[in-house]
Amino acid sequence: MDWSIVGVESRITSLSQTDSGTLRFDVQQKNAYDKIQLTDKATLAGALEVTIAAGINLTSGEEAQFELLTASSVNGKFDIDPTHHQGLGRFVSVGYKTDSVLLSVYQAKPGDANGDGIFNSKDLIIVFAAGEYEDLFADNSDWTEGDWNGDNEFDSGDLVAAFKDGSYTSADKKVQSVPEPSMSYVALLALGIFVSSCLRRSWRKLPACE
């Protein structure tokens, strides 16, 4: 079944979607979006497609949640859902509860490359591992690769923007059981820049770093 939801759909009591089915929702504003309200159970599979209007403006660090489906019980999950980075630091994820399905849209702060709500050494590892710091290719970087000021490049301007925000933390506030790497962010940053510099020298056939 392919079904495009319009407004609030409450005419049906239950939902059973097969592997080949697709549910489509539109999110127009923070308080205006498509939704299914069931009085009985929902069995999920197949695909979930969500179109999010460009006009939904979130401030840095803000998260908006949309309850797309409610039911007496929710069984299974969508095989395909819109969980991904949309660009410019906007991350979308789908969450499942026993009686509902939630869509979360999060606008990351500069430095938060993986969209987990925290700017820490993990993010620096991710962006320097991408190898695009001040590289030779124009307009080839996105948020997850270090472009935190929106110019499609990863360079010193992005690092300034990230650390100027003052949100860097050396401790993971959401997952206390995962220890932070012992290397300080300053040392990690210096190492990343050094490695990137060596790679550029290699591309330009300059003497190797020593």
C-alpha positions in Angstrom: 0.0 0.0 0.0 1.2 3.5 -0.9 -0.5 6.1 1.2 0.1 9.9 1.3 -1.3 11.3 4.5 -3.0 14.7 4.3 -3.7 16.5 7.6 -4.8 14.4 10.6 -6.1 11.0 9.5 -8.3 9.4 12.1 -10.9 7.5 9.9 -9.2 4.1 10.2 -8.8 2.1 13.4 -5.7 0.0 12.6 -2.8 -0.1 10.1 -0.8 -3.0 8.7 1.9 -2.1 6.2 3.7 -4.7 4.1 7.4 -4.6 3.0 6.3 -3.1 -0.4 4.2 -0.3 1.2 5.1 3.4 1.6 3.7 5.9 4.0 4.2 9.6 3.1 3.9 12.6 5.4 4.5 16.3 4.9 5.8 18.6 7.7 4.8 22.1 6.9 5.5 23.9 10.1 6.4 23.1 13.7 2.7 22.9 14.6 1.3 21.9 11.2 2.1 18.4 9.9 0.4 15.2 8.7 -0.4 12.6 11.3 -2.2 9.2 11.7 -4.3 8.6 14.8 -5.3 5.0 15.3 -7.5 3.5 18.0 -6.1 0.0 17.5 -2.6 -1.3 16.7 -0.1 -0.4 13.9 2.1 -3.0 12.3 5.0 -1.3 10.4 7.3 -2.3 7.6 8.2 -1.0 4.1 9.1 2.7 3.7 8.5 6.0 5.5 8.9 9.1 3.4 8.7 12.6 5.0 8.9 15.9 3.2 10.1 18.7 5.5 9.4 22.2 4.4 12.4 24.4 3.9 10.7 27.2 5.9 11.0 25.3 9.2 13.7 27.4 10.9 15.4 26.0 13.9 18.0 27.9 16.0 21.4 26.4 16.6 21.0 23.5 19.0 17.2 23.3 18.7 15.3 20.1 18.2 11.7 19.8 17.0 9.7 16.6 17.4 6.7 15.5 15.3 4.3 12.7 16.4 3.5 11.2 13.0 1.5 8.2 14.2 -0.2 7.1 17.4 -1.9 3.8 18.1 -2.8 1.4 21.0 0.4 -0.4 20.2 3.2 -0.1 17.5 4.8 -3.3 16.2 7.8 -3.5 13.9 9.7 -0.6 12.3 9.9 0.9 8.8 12.6 -0.8 6.7 13.4 2.5 5.1 13.1 5.8 6.9 14.4 9.4 6.5 17.1 9.1 9.1 20.0 11.1 7.7 21.8 14.5 7.6 19.9 16.8 5.3 22.6 19.4 5.0 23.8 22.5 6.8 23.7 20.8 10.2 20.1 19.6 10.0 19.8 16.0 11.2 16.6 13.9 10.9 15.8 10.7 12.8 12.9 8.5 13.5 12.1 7.1 16.9 9.7 4.3 17.9 7.7 4.0 21.1 5.2 1.4 22.2 2.3 3.6 21.1 3.8 6.1 18.6 6.3 7.0 15.9 8.2 10.3 16.3 10.2 12.3 13.8 13.0 14.4 15.2 14.6 17.3 13.4 17.7 18.7 15.0 19.8 21.7 14.1 23.3 21.0 15.3 25.6 23.6 16.7 28.9 24.4 14.9 31.4 21.6 15.6 28.7 18.9 16.2 29.6 16.9 13.0 27.7 13.7 13.9 24.5 15.4 15.2 24.5 13.7 18.6 24.0 17.1 20.4 27.6 17.3 21.7 30.7 18.9 20.3 33.6 16.9 21.5 36.8 15.1 20.3 34.7 12.5 18.4 33.5 15.2 16.0 37.1 16.3 15.4 38.1 12.8 14.7 35.3 12.4 12.2 36.0 15.6 10.2 39.8 15.2 10.1 39.4 11.6 9.1 37.5 12.8 6.0 40.8 14.4 4.9 39.2 17.6 3.5 40.9 20.2 5.7 42.1 23.0 3.4 42.4 20.5 0.5 42.9 21.2 -3.2 39.2 20.6 -4.2 36.7 23.5 -4.2 33.3 23.3 -2.6 33.6 19.6 -1.6 32.8 19.6 2.1 29.5 19.4 4.0 28.7 19.7 7.7 29.7 16.2 8.5 33.1 16.8 6.9 33.8 20.1 8.8 32.0 22.8 6.9 30.4 24.6 9.9 30.1 28.1 8.4 28.3 27.1 5.2 30.9 27.9 2.5 31.3 24.3 1.4 34.9 24.2 2.6 36.6 22.8 5.7 39.2 25.3 6.8 40.3 27.4 9.8 37.2 29.5 9.5 35.1 26.5 10.5 37.3 25.7 13.5 37.0 29.4 14.6 33.2 29.2 14.3 33.0 26.0 16.2 35.2 27.0 19.2 33.8 30.5 19.2 30.4 29.0 20.0 31.9 27.8 23.3 30.0 24.5 23.3 33.1 22.1 23.2 33.0 19.6 26.0 35.5 17.0 27.1 32.8 14.7 28.6 30.0 12.9 26.9 26.9 14.2 28.7 24.5 11.8 27.0 26.4 8.5 27.2 28.4 8.4 30.4 29.4 4.8 29.9 31.5 5.7 26.8 34.8 7.2 28.0 36.3 10.2 26.1 39.7 9.7 24.4 42.5 10.8 26.7 44.0 13.0 24.0 43.1 16.7 24.6 41.2 18.4 21.8 44.1 20.8 21.3 46.5 18.0 20.6 44.0 16.2 18.4 43.4 19.4 16.5 47.1 20.0 16.0 47.6 16.4 14.9 44.7 16.6 12.4 46.0 19.8 10.8 49.5 18.2 10.6 48.2 15.1 8.9 46.1 17.2 6.5 49.1 19.4 5.7 51.2 16.3 5.0 48.5 15.0 2.6 48.5 18.3 0.7 52.3 18.2 0.4 52.0 14.7 -1.0 49.5 15.7 -3.6 51.6 18.7 -4.6 54.7 16.5 -4.7 56.5 18.6 -2.1 59.1 17.1 0.3 57.5 14.8 2.8 56.8 15.8 6.4 59.4 14.7 8.9 
